[in-house]
Amino acid sequence: QKVEHYEIASYGTIAALAKQLGYKDALPLLLETLQEEKATDEKLTILAKSGGNAKAVQAA
């Protein structure tokens, strides 16, 4: 999940820069990827809260 947070920060920064520079073709793709990263982060949060991490440790 730590990696997802770095990716969210990176895509957010790049999208803001693309907007400032007027990169109209790139901006929608960057924003789409940003949303995908946020969705993945939400899924990982749900997994962690549901005890999925503990189950993975027990399986190992």
Secondary structure, 3 states (H helix, E strand, C coil): CHHHHHHHHHHHHHHHHHHHHCCCCHHHHHHHHHHHHHHHHHHHHHHHHCCHHHHHHHHC
